Amino acid sequence: MGRPRTNDEAVKERLVECATEMLATRPRESVTVRAVAAAAEASTTAVYSLFGGKDGLIGAVRDRAVAGLFQDLSAEQTSADPLADLYALAVAYRRWGRGHSHLYTVLFGGVQSFHPSGEVGTSDPIRPLLAAIDRALAASVLVGDATAIALSIWATLHGLVTLELAGALDAATAETAFRSAVHATLRGWAAPAVFRSLREAEHAP
């Protein structure tokens, strides 16, 4: 009989979960192979055999965060209203961040590098947003540069979600701020005629 396999999927999962929590709640330099292994009740050898070391483990956490956010954003259905689609993506982004706070913190806390002018990968979470922006530009609903629009929307969302996760906003304030800030950002890039109709709808009795 061969030796029983100890570094299995259960161990791998525990290591990723512990590394995620530690990366989200501690200084990154304190997240060592030994510390993660101890938290996961595994051996340091398991980290090396399953991930090749600390960098590979951090990469696995990063990949999980990227894949999870991409999956949730990609699940949003498209419609004939590009602005409604963009708002739905904003809602999905916030929902994923609130539901996966540790992964969100890790993803936007320095583990993932962002190059706004670089090539967008097929599973990049920004891809669904860019696709919706492209539809809005093609329909002359929005005007401007797609990358600049995406960055402004993401900056708005990231600021709102980060404040909410940090407990800086109570539930009612967070909800109101989300709606008003996202709508204001979209209006800021709207074509003049669309902007006027949005403002009229907003102030209609």
KOLTI-882442 format. One line per 10 residues: their letters; for each residue x, y, z of N, C-alpha, C. Coordinates in Angstrom, 1 decimal, decimal comma. Atoms other than C-alpha are relative to their C-alpha. Example, Ala and Ser with C-alpha at 12.3 -4.5 7.8 and 13.67 -1.06 7.14 Angstrom:
2
as = 0,9 -1,2 0,0 12,3 -4,5 7,8 0,9 1,2 0,0  -0,9 -1,1 0,0 13,7 -1,1 7,1 -0,8 1,1 0,8
***
This chain:
205
mgrprtndea = 0,8 -1,2 0,0 0,0 0,0 0,0 0,9 1,2 0,0  -0,7 -1,2 0,0 1,1 3,5 -0,8 -0,3 0,8 1,3  0,2 -0,9 -1,2 1,4 6,2 1,9 -1,3 0,8 -0,2  1,2 -0,8 0,1 -1,9 8,0 2,6 0,4 1,5 -0,5  -0,2 -1,4 0,5 -2,1 11,4 0,8 -0,5 1,0 1,0  0,4 -0,9 -1,0 -2,1 14,1 3,4 -0,2 1,5 -0,6  0,1 -1,3 0,6 -1,7 17,2 1,2 -1,1 0,0 -1,1  1,1 0,2 0,9 -5,1 16,8 -0,4 -0,8 1,4 -0,2  0,8 -1,2 0,3 -7,8 19,3 -1,6 -0,5 0,7 1,3  0,5 -0,6 -1,3 -9,1 19,8 2,0 1,1 0,9 0,6
vkerlvecat = -1,2 -0,7 -0,5 -5,6 20,9 3,1 0,2 1,3 -0,9  -0,2 -1,1 0,9 -5,3 23,1 0,0 -1,0 1,1 0,3  1,0 -0,9 -0,2 -8,6 24,7 0,7 0,2 0,8 1,3  -0,3 -0,6 -1,3 -7,7 25,4 4,4 1,1 1,0 -0,2  -1,2 -0,9 0,2 -4,4 27,0 3,3 -0,5 1,3 -0,7  0,4 -1,2 0,8 -6,1 29,3 0,8 -0,9 0,9 0,9  0,9 -0,8 -0,9 -8,8 30,3 3,3 0,8 0,7 1,1  -0,8 -0,6 -1,1 -6,3 31,0 6,1 0,9 1,1 -0,6  -0,8 -1,0 0,7 -4,0 32,9 3,7 -0,8 1,2 -0,3  0,9 -1,1 0,4 -7,0 35,0 2,5 -0,3 0,8 1,2
emlatrpres = 0,4 -0,7 -1,2 -8,0 35,9 6,0 1,2 0,8 0,6  -1,2 -0,6 -0,5 -4,4 36,7 7,1 0,4 1,2 -0,9  -0,3 -1,1 0,9 -3,7 38,8 4,0 -0,9 1,2 0,2  1,0 -1,1 -0,1 -6,9 40,8 4,6 0,1 0,7 1,4  0,0 -0,6 -1,3 -6,3 41,4 8,3 1,3 0,3 0,7  -1,3 -0,2 -0,6 -2,6 41,5 8,9 1,0 0,7 -1,0  -1,0 -0,5 0,9 0,5 43,3 7,5 0,5 -1,2 -0,9  -0,4 1,1 1,0 1,6 41,3 4,4 1,3 -0,7 0,5  -1,3 0,6 -0,4 5,1 40,8 5,8 -0,1 -1,0 1,1  0,2 0,9 -1,1 3,7 38,9 8,8 -0,7 -1,3 -0,5
vtvravaaaa = 0,6 1,3 0,6 2,0 36,3 6,5 1,1 -0,8 -0,5  -1,1 0,9 0,4 4,7 33,7 6,4 -0,6 -1,4 -0,3  0,4 1,4 0,3 4,6 30,1 5,2 -0,3 -0,7 1,3  0,2 0,6 -1,3 4,9 29,0 8,8 -1,3 0,4 0,7  1,2 -0,5 -0,7 2,1 31,2 10,1 -1,2 -0,5 -0,7  1,2 0,5 0,7 -0,3 30,2 7,4 -0,2 -1,5 0,2  0,1 1,4 -0,2 0,5 26,5 7,8 -0,5 -0,3 1,4  0,4 0,2 -1,4 0,0 26,7 11,6 -1,5 0,3 0,1  1,5 -0,4 0,0 -3,4 28,5 11,1 -0,8 -1,0 -0,6  0,8 1,0 0,7 -4,5 25,8 8,7 0,2 -1,4 0,5
easttavysl = -0,3 1,3 -0,6 -3,2 23,0 10,9 0,6 -0,9 -1,1  -0,7 0,7 1,0 -1,0 21,9 8,1 1,5 0,2 0,2  -1,4 -0,2 -0,1 2,7 21,5 7,6 0,5 1,0 -1,0  -0,6 -0,9 0,9 5,0 24,0 5,9 0,3 -0,7 -1,3  -0,2 0,8 1,2 5,8 21,2 3,5 -1,2 0,0 -1,0  1,2 0,0 0,8 2,2 21,2 2,3 -0,1 1,3 -0,8  0,1 -1,3 0,8 2,5 24,9 1,2 0,9 -0,2 -1,2  -1,0 0,2 1,1 5,6 24,0 -0,9 -0,5 -1,0 -1,0  0,4 1,1 1,0 4,2 20,8 -2,4 -1,3 0,4 -0,7  1,3 -0,3 0,7 0,7 22,3 -3,2 0,1 1,3 -0,8
fggkdgliga = 0,0 -1,3 0,7 1,7 25,9 -4,2 1,4 0,4 -0,4  -1,4 -0,3 0,4 5,5 25,9 -4,6 0,6 1,1 0,9  -0,5 -1,0 -1,0 5,9 28,4 -1,7 -1,0 1,1 0,2  0,8 -1,2 -0,4 4,5 31,7 -0,4 -0,6 0,7 -1,2  0,5 -0,7 1,1 4,2 33,4 -3,7 -1,1 -0,8 -0,8  1,0 0,8 0,6 2,3 30,5 -5,2 -1,3 0,0 0,8  1,2 0,0 -0,8 -0,1 30,5 -2,3 -0,7 1,4 -0,1  0,6 -1,3 0,2 -0,7 34,3 -2,6 -0,6 0,1 -1,4  0,5 0,0 1,3 -1,2 33,8 -6,3 -1,3 -0,8 -0,1  1,2 0,7 -0,1 -3,9 31,2 -5,5 -1,1 0,8 0,6
vrdravaglf = 1,0 -0,9 -0,6 -5,7 33,7 -3,3 -0,4 1,0 -1,0  0,2 -1,0 1,0 -5,4 36,3 -6,0 -0,9 -0,6 -1,1  0,8 0,6 1,1 -6,8 33,9 -8,7 -1,4 -0,2 0,5  1,3 0,2 -0,5 -9,7 33,0 -6,5 -0,8 1,3 0,0  0,7 -1,3 0,0 -10,6 36,6 -6,0 -0,4 0,5 -1,4  0,3 -0,4 1,3 -10,3 37,5 -9,6 -1,1 -0,8 -0,7  1,0 0,9 0,6 -12,3 34,5 -10,7 -1,4 0,2 0,5  1,3 -0,2 -0,6 -15,1 35,1 -8,2 -0,6 1,3 -0,4  0,5 -1,2 0,4 -15,5 38,7 -9,1 -0,4 0,0 -1,5  0,3 0,1 1,4 -15,4 38,0 -12,8 -1,3 -0,8 -0,3
qdlsaeqtsa = 1,2 0,9 0,2 -18,0 35,2 -12,5 -1,3 0,7 0,3  1,2 -0,7 -0,5 -20,4 37,4 -10,6 -0,4 1,1 -1,0  0,3 -1,1 0,9 -20,1 40,3 -13,0 -0,4 -0,5 -1,4  0,4 0,6 1,3 -20,3 38,1 -16,1 -1,4 -0,6 0,0  1,3 0,7 -0,1 -23,5 36,5 -14,8 -1,1 1,0 -0,2  1,1 -1,1 0,2 -25,4 39,9 -15,2 -0,4 -0,1 -1,5  0,6 0,1 1,3 -27,7 39,8 -18,2 0,1 1,4 -0,7  0,0 -1,2 0,7 -27,5 42,4 -20,9 -1,4 0,3 -0,4  1,3 -0,5 0,4 -30,5 44,5 -22,0 0,1 1,0 -1,1  0,0 -1,0 1,0 -31,5 47,1 -24,4 0,3 1,4 0,6
dpladlyala = -0,3 -1,3 -0,7 -30,7 49,8 -21,8 1,5 -0,1 0,5  -1,3 0,1 -0,5 -26,9 50,2 -21,5 0,3 0,6 1,4  -0,1 -0,6 -1,3 -27,2 52,5 -18,5 -0,5 -0,9 1,1  0,5 0,9 -1,0 -29,3 50,0 -16,7 0,9 -1,2 0,2  -1,0 1,1 -0,1 -26,7 47,3 -17,5 1,2 0,5 0,9  -1,1 -0,5 -0,7 -24,0 49,5 -16,1 -0,3 0,1 1,5  0,4 -0,1 -1,4 -25,9 50,1 -12,9 -0,1 -1,4 0,6  0,1 1,4 -0,5 -26,6 46,3 -12,6 1,4 -0,5 0,3  -1,3 0,4 -0,2 -22,9 45,7 -12,9 0,6 0,6 1,3  -0,4 -0,6 -1,2 -22,3 48,2 -10,1 -0,5 -0,7 1,2
vayrrwgrgh = 0,7 0,8 -1,1 -24,8 46,4 -7,9 0,7 -1,3 0,2  -0,7 1,3 -0,1 -23,1 43,1 -8,6 1,4 0,1 0,6  -1,3 -0,2 -0,6 -19,7 44,5 -7,8 -0,1 0,2 1,5  0,2 -0,2 -1,4 -20,9 45,8 -4,5 -0,4 -1,2 0,8  0,5 1,2 -0,6 -22,7 42,6 -3,7 1,1 -1,0 0,2  -1,1 0,9 -0,2 -19,6 40,5 -4,3 1,0 0,5 1,0  -0,9 -0,5 -1,0 -17,4 42,8 -2,2 -0,6 -0,2 1,4  0,6 0,1 -1,3 -19,9 42,7 0,7 0,0 -1,5 0,4  0,1 1,4 -0,3 -20,2 38,9 0,4 1,3 -0,7 0,1  -1,3 0,6 -0,1 -16,5 38,2 0,1 1,0 1,1 0,4
shlytvlfgg = -0,8 -1,2 -0,5 -14,9 41,0 2,2 1,5 -0,3 0,1  -1,4 0,3 -0,1 -11,6 39,2 2,8 0,6 0,0 -1,4  -0,5 0,1 1,4 -11,1 38,4 -0,9 0,0 1,4 -0,6  0,0 -1,3 0,6 -12,1 41,9 -1,8 1,2 0,8 0,5  -1,1 -0,7 -0,6 -9,6 43,4 0,6 1,3 -0,4 -0,5  -1,3 0,6 0,5 -6,8 41,1 -0,6 0,1 0,5 -1,5  -0,1 -0,3 1,4 -7,6 41,8 -4,3 0,4 1,4 -0,2  -0,3 -1,4 0,2 -7,5 45,5 -3,9 0,9 0,6 1,0  -0,9 -0,5 -1,0 -4,9 45,7 -1,2 1,5 -0,2 -0,4  -1,4 0,1 0,5 -1,8 45,2 -3,4 0,4 -1,3 -0,6
vqsfhpsgev = -0,4 1,3 0,5 -1,8 41,5 -4,3 -0,2 0,0 -1,5  0,3 -0,1 1,4 -3,4 42,3 -7,7 0,6 1,3 -0,6  -0,5 -1,2 0,7 -1,6 44,8 -10,0 -0,9 0,4 -1,1  0,9 -0,5 1,0 -3,7 47,0 -12,2 0,7 0,9 -0,9  -0,6 -0,8 1,0 -2,6 48,5 -15,4 -1,1 0,5 -1,0  1,2 -0,5 0,8 -5,5 50,6 -16,8 0,2 0,0 -1,5  -0,2 -0,2 1,5 -3,8 51,1 -20,2 0,5 -1,4 -0,6  -0,5 1,3 0,5 -2,7 47,4 -20,5 -1,1 -0,8 -0,6  1,0 0,9 0,6 -4,3 44,5 -22,2 -0,9 -0,6 1,0  1,0 0,6 -0,9 -7,5 43,2 -20,7 -0,1 -1,5 -0,3
gtsdpirpll = 0,1 1,4 0,2 -7,5 39,4 -20,2 -1,4 -0,5 -0,1  1,4 0,5 0,3 -10,4 37,2 -21,1 -0,8 -0,2 1,3  0,7 0,2 -1,3 -11,2 36,6 -17,4 0,2 1,2 0,9  -0,2 -1,2 -0,8 -10,4 40,1 -16,2 -1,3 0,6 0,5  1,3 -0,6 -0,4 -13,2 41,5 -14,0 -0,4 1,3 -0,7  0,3 -1,3 0,7 -13,0 44,8 -15,9 -0,7 -0,2 -1,3  0,6 0,2 1,3 -14,1 43,1 -19,1 -1,5 0,2 -0,1  1,4 -0,2 0,1 -17,8 43,0 -18,4 -0,4 1,5 0,0  0,3 -1,5 -0,1 -17,7 46,7 -17,5 0,3 0,7 -1,3  -0,4 -0,6 1,2 -15,8 47,6 -20,6 -1,0 -0,3 -1,2
aaidralaas = 0,9 0,4 1,1 -18,2 45,6 -22,8 -1,3 0,9 0,1  1,2 -0,8 -0,2 -21,2 47,5 -21,2 0,2 1,4 -0,5  -0,4 -1,3 0,4 -19,4 50,8 -21,7 0,0 0,1 -1,6  -0,1 0,0 1,5 -18,7 49,9 -25,4 -1,4 0,1 -0,6  1,4 0,0 0,5 -22,5 49,2 -25,9 -0,6 1,4 0,2  0,5 -1,4 -0,3 -23,3 52,6 -24,3 0,6 1,0 -1,0  -0,7 -0,9 0,9 -20,8 54,4 -26,5 -0,6 -0,2 -1,4  0,5 0,3 1,3 -22,1 52,7 -29,6 -1,4 0,5 -0,2  1,3 -0,5 0,0 -25,6 53,7 -28,7 -0,1 1,5 0,2  0,0 -1,4 -0,3 -24,5 57,3 -28,1 -0,7 0,4 1,3
vlvgdataia = 0,5 -0,3 -1,4 -25,7 57,1 -24,5 1,0 0,6 0,8  -1,1 -0,6 -0,7 -22,3 57,8 -23,1 1,0 0,6 -1,1  -1,1 -0,6 0,9 -19,5 60,0 -24,7 1,3 0,0 0,8  -1,3 -0,1 -0,7 -15,8 59,8 -23,9 0,8 -1,2 -0,3  -0,9 1,2 0,2 -13,0 57,3 -23,7 -0,4 -1,1 0,9  0,5 1,2 -0,8 -13,9 53,8 -22,6 0,8 -0,3 1,2  -0,9 0,2 -1,1 -10,9 53,4 -20,4 -0,2 1,0 1,1  0,2 -1,0 -1,0 -11,4 56,7 -18,7 -1,4 -0,2 0,7  1,3 0,3 -0,6 -15,1 55,9 -18,1 0,0 -1,1 1,0  -0,1 1,2 -0,8 -14,3 52,5 -16,7 0,7 0,4 1,3
lsiwatlhgl = -0,8 -0,4 -1,2 -11,7 54,0 -14,3 -0,8 0,8 1,0  0,8 -0,8 -0,9 -14,1 56,6 -13,0 -1,1 -0,8 0,7  1,1 0,8 -0,6 -16,9 54,1 -12,4 0,7 -0,9 1,1  -0,7 0,9 -1,0 -14,4 51,7 -10,7 0,4 0,8 1,2  -0,4 -0,8 -1,2 -13,0 54,5 -8,5 -1,2 0,3 0,9  1,2 -0,3 -0,8 -16,5 55,4 -7,4 -0,4 -1,2 0,8  0,4 1,2 -0,7 -17,4 51,8 -6,6 1,0 -0,4 1,0  -1,0 0,5 -1,0 -14,2 51,0 -4,9 0,0 0,9 1,3  0,1 -0,9 -1,1 -14,4 54,1 -2,7 -1,2 -0,3 0,9  1,2 0,3 -0,7 -18,0 53,3 -1,7 0,1 -1,4 0,7
vtlelagald = -0,1 1,3 -0,6 -17,4 49,6 -1,1 1,1 -0,1 1,2  -1,0 0,0 -1,1 -14,2 50,2 0,9 -0,5 0,7 1,2  0,6 -0,7 -1,1 -15,9 52,7 3,1 -1,0 -0,9 0,8  1,0 0,8 -0,6 -18,8 50,3 3,7 0,6 -1,2 0,7  -0,6 1,2 -0,7 -16,6 47,3 4,5 0,8 0,4 1,2  -0,7 -0,5 -1,2 -14,6 49,5 6,9 -0,9 0,4 1,1  1,0 -0,4 -1,0 -17,8 50,3 8,8 -0,2 1,5 0,1  0,0 -1,5 -0,1 -17,5 54,0 8,0 -1,4 0,5 -0,3  1,3 -0,4 0,4 -21,1 54,1 6,6 -1,0 -1,0 0,7  1,0 0,8 -0,5 -24,2 52,8 8,3 -0,8 -0,5 -1,2
aataetafrs = 0,7 0,7 1,1 -26,6 50,6 6,2 -0,8 1,0 -0,8  0,9 -0,9 0,8 -29,0 53,4 5,2 0,9 1,0 -0,7  -0,9 -1,0 0,7 -26,2 55,9 4,4 0,7 -0,7 -1,2  -0,7 0,7 1,0 -24,3 53,3 2,4 -0,9 -0,2 -1,2  0,9 0,2 1,1 -27,4 52,5 0,3 -0,3 1,2 -0,7  0,3 -1,3 0,7 -28,3 56,1 -0,4 1,3 0,5 -0,8  -1,3 -0,5 0,7 -24,6 57,0 -1,2 0,3 -0,8 -1,2  -0,3 0,9 1,1 -24,3 54,0 -3,5 -0,9 0,5 -1,2  0,9 -0,4 1,1 -27,4 55,0 -5,6 0,4 1,4 -0,6  -0,2 -1,4 0,5 -26,6 58,7 -5,8 1,3 0,1 -0,7
avhatlrgwa = -1,3 -0,1 0,6 -22,9 58,3 -6,5 0,1 -0,7 -1,3  0,0 0,7 1,3 -23,3 55,7 -9,2 -0,8 0,7 -1,1  0,8 -0,7 1,0 -26,0 57,6 -10,9 0,7 1,3 -0,4  -0,7 -1,2 0,3 -24,0 60,8 -10,7 1,2 -0,2 -0,9  -1,1 0,4 0,8 -21,0 59,1 -12,2 -0,4 -0,3 -1,5  0,5 0,3 1,3 -23,0 57,7 -15,1 -0,6 1,3 -0,7  0,5 -1,2 0,6 -24,7 61,1 -15,7 1,2 0,9 -0,5  -1,1 -0,8 0,4 -21,3 62,7 -15,8 0,6 -0,4 -1,4  -0,5 0,4 1,3 -20,4 60,7 -18,9 -1,1 -0,1 -1,1  1,2 0,1 0,9 -23,9 60,8 -20,5 0,1 1,0 -1,1
apavfrslre = 0,2 -1,0 1,1 -24,5 62,4 -23,8 -0,9 1,1 0,4  0,8 -1,1 -0,5 -26,1 65,8 -23,4 -1,5 -0,2 0,0  1,4 0,3 0,0 -29,6 64,7 -24,4 -0,4 -1,0 1,0  0,3 1,0 -1,0 -29,4 61,7 -22,2 0,1 0,6 1,4  -0,2 -0,7 -1,3 -28,1 63,8 -19,3 -1,3 0,8 0,4  1,2 -0,8 -0,3 -31,1 66,1 -19,6 -1,2 -0,9 0,4  1,2 0,9 -0,3 -33,6 63,2 -19,6 0,2 -0,7 1,3  -0,3 0,6 -1,3 -31,9 61,6 -16,6 -0,3 1,0 1,1  0,3 -1,0 -1,1 -32,1 64,8 -14,6 -1,5 0,3 0,1  1,4 -0,2 -0,1 -35,7 65,3 -15,6 -0,7 -1,1 0,7
aehap = 0,6 1,2 -0,6 -36,6 61,8 -14,6 0,3 0,0 1,5  -0,4 0,0 -1,4 -34,7 62,3 -11,3 -0,9 0,9 0,8  0,7 -1,0 -0,7 -36,7 65,4 -10,4 -1,5 0,0 -0,3  1,4 0,2 0,3 -40,0 64,2 -11,7 -0,8 -0,3 1,3  0,8 0,2 -1,2 -42,8 64,2 -9,0 -0,4 -1,5 0,0
***
